[in-house]
Amino acid sequence: MTNSADKKPEDTKILVVGGGFAGMCSAITLSKQGYQVDLIDLDPEWRVYGAGITINGTTLRAYRHLGMYDEIAEKGAIVRSSLLYRADGVVLREMAVPETVGEEPATAGIMRPILHEMMSSRVRAAEVSVKLGVKVENLTQQDTSVTVTLSDGTSGTYDLLIGSDGIASEIRQMVFPETTGAKPMGQGCWRIATNRPEGMDKGEIYFGHKFPAGITLCGPDAMYMWMLTPDDGSLWVDDKEGVGMLHDRLEGFGGNIGWIRDNMNESHWVNYRPLEALIQPKDQWVKGRVVLVGDSAHATTPHLASGAGMAVEGAVVLAQELSKEGQSIEDALAAYVSRRHDRCRDVVESGVEIGKAQMANMPPEELGQLMGGALHRLAQPF
């Protein structure tokens, strides 16, 4: 039997299952290190849904590891502060972006399809074999490898399989059938993208309304608005009805959110999703030569704007551990879990706690302290 610590990257085959942010980052970083990387995704068109995405300082730091900061700044929007508003549109104060250890204070926003295109183009430019429209039908583990059969009838044997197929991960279910999956948290998130008014150069957060809401700048002319509302599991938002449903829920807002409400029309696409959270137990991130990365292991809510950040961080850490000279794949996977689990658990649990506090109408000052504490911990090195 060959010791995995003696196997060179160019002789090591890795299968990445899932082409989201975690999967793409894993493919990019591992390919750069010389590993043979295959990536598969179920969507034959490799699309991404959603409006914009907030990239906080911690997430921005993670994207620096991919060399993407300059492109995010060019195609998205970098901001140094946000304005806090009363729900009726009265400015309360300006809030500086929290510092991230080792980084200049900044946060960003970008349209999700643009970020997806930026990352997928890097995957295609790397020496990564991409196969779309397929999934893993079954997998069998050997001592130092895993053999998979895909839905197109092809099969292959790999030294490592990375399960990055999202919150409803089929890889997680195959390897850990005892898992309970993500849990609804009783809240849902609305998003709508639109052009931003001339002169608007800061993010905005609104207090005092029954629904928390805010605006993130996403490019030279683009922004998206988000709003969180209670969800008991019965709400269904049809694409054709989304604009009207969101319009009704925005009643009472002033400022730019009021402007969005008054100017939205059927040409705008409203995205709504119930919020769920998941943190796999520490002993259910790795089994043999299968490892979970991103939402398949730790799906979080948007309250700390850290879902993509945690996914990218995790992929970077996994690549760092696998690249350590003389370290076996088994030891690298154990080190990855050790470095990631508690940090990701804090993000997931803090997001759930903040959501519950919002629904309980916690005073803004106390809510700010709760969020500030979580962001301070998040800003520490990973």
C-alpha positions in Angstrom: 0.0 0.0 0.0 1.3 3.4 -0.9 1.6 6.0 1.9 -0.5 8.9 0.8 2.1 11.3 2.2 4.5 10.0 -0.5 2.2 10.6 -3.4 2.9 13.7 -5.4 0.1 16.2 -6.2 0.4 15.4 -10.0 -0.3 11.8 -9.2 -3.2 12.5 -6.9 -6.7 12.5 -8.4 -9.4 14.6 -6.8 -13.1 14.7 -7.6 -15.0 17.9 -6.7 -18.8 17.3 -6.6 -20.7 20.6 -6.9 -19.7 23.7 -8.8 -20.8 26.4 -6.3 -18.4 28.8 -4.6 -16.9 26.0 -2.3 -16.4 23.6 -5.2 -15.0 26.2 -7.6 -12.6 27.5 -5.0 -11.5 23.9 -4.2 -10.9 23.2 -7.9 -9.0 26.4 -8.5 -6.7 26.2 -5.4 -5.9 22.5 -5.8 -5.3 22.7 -9.5 -2.8 25.5 -8.9 -1.0 23.1 -6.5 -0.7 20.5 -9.3 -3.4 18.1 -8.3 -5.4 16.3 -11.0 -8.9 17.8 -10.5 -12.2 16.8 -12.0 -15.3 18.9 -11.2 -18.9 17.8 -11.8 -22.1 19.8 -11.4 -25.7 18.6 -11.8 -26.8 21.7 -13.8 -26.0 21.2 -17.5 -25.8 25.0 -17.9 -23.8 25.6 -14.7 -26.1 28.5 -13.7 -26.4 30.4 -10.5 -29.6 32.0 -9.1 -30.1 35.0 -6.9 -29.7 38.7 -6.9 -26.7 40.2 -5.3 -24.3 39.0 -2.6 -22.7 40.9 0.2 -19.0 40.3 0.7 -18.0 41.4 4.1 -14.4 42.0 5.1 -13.8 38.4 6.1 -15.1 37.1 2.9 -13.2 39.7 0.9 -10.0 38.5 2.7 -10.8 34.9 1.6 -11.2 36.0 -2.0 -7.8 37.6 -1.9 -6.4 34.1 -1.6 -7.9 33.5 -5.1 -6.4 36.8 -6.4 -9.9 38.1 -7.1 -9.9 41.4 -5.1 -9.1 43.7 -8.0 -11.8 42.1 -10.2 -14.4 42.2 -7.5 -13.6 45.9 -7.0 -13.9 46.5 -10.7 -17.1 44.6 -11.4 -18.7 45.0 -8.0 -18.6 47.8 -5.4 -16.2 48.4 -2.5 -17.4 50.5 0.4 -15.8 51.7 3.6 -18.9 52.6 5.6 -22.7 52.2 5.8 -25.5 54.6 6.7 -27.9 53.6 9.5 -31.5 54.8 8.9 -34.7 54.9 10.7 -37.3 53.0 8.8 -38.9 56.3 7.6 -35.7 57.3 5.9 -34.2 59.6 8.5 -30.4 59.1 8.8 -29.3 58.0 12.3 -25.5 57.8 11.8 -22.7 56.6 9.7 -21.0 53.3 10.7 -17.5 52.4 9.6 -16.9 48.9 8.2 -15.5 46.6 11.0 -11.8 45.8 10.7 -10.7 42.4 9.6 -7.3 41.3 11.0 -4.6 41.8 8.4 -6.8 43.7 6.0 -7.7 47.3 5.2 -11.3 47.8 6.4 -13.6 47.3 3.5 -16.7 45.4 2.4 -18.1 44.7 -1.0 -21.2 43.7 -3.0 -21.5 42.1 -6.4 -24.2 40.5 -8.5 -24.1 36.8 -7.8 -24.1 35.8 -11.5 -21.1 38.0 -12.1 -19.2 36.5 -9.2 -20.1 33.0 -10.5 -18.8 33.9 -14.0 -15.6 35.2 -12.5 -15.0 32.0 -10.6 -16.1 29.6 -13.3 -13.9 31.2 -15.8 -10.9 30.6 -13.5 -11.9 27.0 -13.2 -12.0 26.6 -16.9 -8.7 28.4 -17.3 -7.1 26.0 -14.9 -6.2 22.4 -15.7 -9.6 21.2 -14.3 -11.8 18.7 -16.2 -15.4 20.0 -15.9 -18.4 17.7 -16.6 -21.9 19.2 -16.4 -25.3 17.6 -16.1 -24.2 14.7 -14.1 -24.2 13.6 -10.4 -22.8 10.8 -8.3 -25.1 7.7 -8.4 -23.1 5.7 -5.9 -19.7 5.6 -4.3 -17.6 2.9 -2.8 -14.6 3.6 -0.5 -11.4 1.6 -0.4 -8.6 2.1 2.1 -6.9 5.0 0.2 -9.4 5.8 -2.6 -13.0 6.2 -3.5 -14.7 4.8 -6.6 -17.7 6.6 -8.0 -20.3 5.9 -10.7 -21.9 8.9 -12.3 -25.4 9.3 -13.7 -24.1 9.1 -17.3 -22.8 5.6 -16.6 -19.1 6.5 -16.4 -17.0 5.7 -13.4 -13.7 6.6 -11.9 -11.4 6.1 -8.9 -10.0 9.0 -6.9 -7.7 9.6 -4.1 -10.1 12.2 -2.6 -13.7 13.2 -3.1 -14.8 16.7 -2.1 -18.5 17.0 -1.4 -19.4 20.6 -2.1 -22.9 20.0 -3.4 -24.7 22.4 -1.2 -27.2 22.5 1.7 -29.2 19.5 0.4 -26.0 17.6 -0.3 -26.5 14.1 -1.8 -22.8 13.2 -1.0 -23.5 14.0 2.7 -26.5 11.8 2.6 -24.6 8.9 1.0 -21.7 9.1 3.4 -23.6 10.0 6.5 -27.1 8.6 6.1 -27.8 9.4 9.8 -27.6 13.1 9.2 -30.7 15.1 9.8 -30.1 17.8 7.2 -30.7 21.6 7.5 -33.3 23.0 9.8 -35.7 25.9 9.0 -35.2 28.9 11.4 -38.6 30.6 10.9 -37.3 33.5 8.8 -37.1 34.2 5.1 -35.0 36.5 3.0 -36.3 38.7 0.1 -34.0 40.2 -2.5 -34.5 42.5 -5.4 -31.9 43.9 -7.7 -32.2 47.3 -9.4 -30.2 50.3 -10.6 -29.0 52.6 -7.8 -29.8 56.2 -7.6 -27.2 58.7 -8.7 -24.8 59.7 -5.9 -25.5 56.7 -3.6 -22.1 55.5 -2.5 -22.7 53.7 0.8 -24.6 50.6 2.0 -27.7 51.2 4.0 -29.3 49.5 7.0 -32.8 50.3 8.3 -34.1 50.0 11.9 -37.5 50.5 13.5 -39.6 48.6 10.9 -41.1 45.2 11.8 -38.9 43.7 9.1 -35.1 44.2 9.1 -33.9 45.5 5.7 -31.0 47.1 3.9 -29.3 47.9 0.7 -26.0 46.6 -0.7 -24.2 48.3 -3.6 -23.2 45.7 -6.2 -21.5 47.6 -9.0 -21.1 51.1 -10.7 -24.9 51.3 -11.3 -26.3 48.2 -9.5 -27.6 47.5 -6.0 -29.8 45.0 -4.3 -32.2 45.3 -1.4 -32.7 42.6 1.2 -35.5 42.2 3.7 -36.0 39.5 6.4 -39.6 38.4 7.3 -41.0 35.6 9.5 -41.7 32.3 7.7 -43.8 29.5 9.2 -43.2 27.2 6.3 -46.4 28.0 4.5 -45.3 30.9 2.3 -44.8 30.2 -1.5 -43.6 33.0 -3.7 -44.4 32.7 -7.4 -42.2 34.6 -9.8 -45.2 36.5 -11.2 -46.5 37.4 -7.7 -43.1 38.2 -6.1 -43.1 41.9 -6.9 -46.5 42.6 -5.5 -45.9 40.5 -2.3 -42.6 42.4 -1.7 -44.2 45.7 -2.4 -46.8 45.1 0.3 -44.2 44.2 2.9 -42.2 47.4 2.2 -45.1 49.6 3.3 -43.8 52.2 5.8 -40.3 52.4 4.6 -38.8 55.7 3.5 -35.4 56.6 2.0 -34.1 54.5 -0.8 -36.0 51.5 0.2 -39.2 53.5 -0.2 -37.9 54.6 -3.6 -37.3 51.0 -4.6 -40.9 50.1 -3.5 -42.4 53.0 -5.5 -40.4 52.2 -8.6 -40.4 48.4 -8.7 -42.4 46.8 -11.5 -43.0 43.4 -13.2 -39.6 43.6 -15.0 -37.8 43.2 -11.7 -37.1 39.7 -10.5 -37.8 39.1 -6.8 -35.9 36.3 -5.1 -37.3 34.8 -1.9 -36.0 31.8 0.1 -36.8 30.4 3.5 -33.7 30.5 5.7 -32.2 27.2 6.9 -29.1 26.4 8.9 -26.9 23.4 9.2 -23.7 22.5 11.2 -22.5 18.9 10.8 -21.1 17.3 13.9 -17.3 17.3 14.0 -17.1 13.6 13.3 -19.3 14.0 10.2 -17.2 16.2 8.0 -14.8 13.4 6.9 -15.2 9.7 6.3 -12.4 7.8 4.7 -11.5 9.7 1.5 -14.6 11.8 1.4 -14.6 15.4 2.9 -17.5 17.9 3.1 -16.8 21.6 2.2 -19.0 24.6 2.2 -22.8 24.4 2.7 -22.8 20.6 2.7 -21.0 20.8 6.1 -22.0 24.3 7.5 -24.9 26.1 5.8 -25.5 29.5 7.5 -28.0 32.3 7.2 -27.3 35.7 5.6 -27.2 37.6 8.9 -23.4 37.9 9.0 -22.9 37.8 5.2 -20.5 35.0 5.6 -21.9 32.0 3.7 -19.6 32.4 0.7 -16.8 33.5 2.9 -16.9 30.4 5.0 -17.1 28.3 1.8 -14.0 30.0 0.3 -12.1 29.9 3.5 -12.8 26.2 3.9 -11.5 25.4 0.4 -8.4 27.5 1.0 -7.7 25.7 4.4 -8.2 22.3 2.8 -5.8 23.1 0.1 -3.3 24.4 2.6 -3.4 21.3 4.7 -3.2 19.0 1.6 -0.1 20.8 0.4 1.9 20.4 3.6 5.0 18.3 2.8 5.1 14.9 4.4 1.5 15.1 5.7 -0.8 12.3 4.6 -4.3 12.9 3.2 -5.8 11.5 6.3 -3.8 13.9 8.6 -4.6 16.8 6.2 -8.3 16.1 6.5 -8.2 15.8 10.3 -6.3 19.2 10.4 -8.9 20.8 8.1 -11.7 19.8 10.4 -9.8 20.9 13.4 -9.2 24.4 11.9 -12.7 24.8 10.5 -15.4 23.2 12.7 -15.6 25.6 15.7 -15.3 28.7 13.5 -18.1 27.6 11.2 -20.2 26.5 14.1 -19.9 29.9 15.7 -21.0 31.6 12.4 -24.0 29.3 12.0 -25.1 29.5 15.6 -24.6 33.3 15.7 -26.7 33.7 12.6 -29.5 31.7 14.1 -29.3 33.7 17.3 -29.4 37.0 15.5 -32.4 35.9 13.5 -34.3 34.9 16.6 -33.3 38.3 18.2 -34.7 40.1 15.2 -38.0 38.2 15.3 -38.2 39.0 19.0 -37.8 42.7 18.3 -34.6 43.0 20.3 -33.6 46.7 20.7 -31.2 47.9 18.0 -28.4 48.6 20.5 -28.5 45.1 21.9 -28.8 43.6 18.5 -25.9 45.6 17.3 -23.8 44.3 20.2 -24.8 40.8 19.3 -23.8 41.2 15.7 -20.6 43.2 16.6 -19.4 40.4 18.8 -19.9 37.8 16.1 -18.2 40.0 13.5 -15.2 40.6 15.8 -14.7 36.9 16.2 -15.1 36.4 12.5 -12.5 39.0 11.8 -9.8 36.9 13.4 -7.3 34.9 11.2 -8.5 31.6 9.9 
